[in-house]
Amino acid sequence: MTPPPVAVRRPADVLGIIAVCVSAVVLLPTIAVFLVGLIPAMNAIWWLGIVLLPLLVLDAVVVLLLAVVGLIVAARRAGRREWSIAALVLGILMLVPAALVWGPWPS
């Protein structure tokens, strides 16, 4: 009797997982500051946005680089891509607040 065939496991998307974890480092405090800032008695917390916005942009660049490299590696190895795609979406969403603040405003 021959043993049953072993299912081929695709390699895990390590770079995508790392990128999602790195995005959570700055994204979660930013969301917390935003939610706390909505409370009327805590309006003074908005100064943290001045500190977090440049960190958010720098972190977004790192996350986007990791996500793109993760997508390329996953495509070459025929591996999983879900984490890298999620990290790519998170990286783009992390750039939205900076684009709203520093972007051109229509006159």
Order of alpha helices (4+ residues) and beta strands (2+ residues): alpha-alpha-alpha
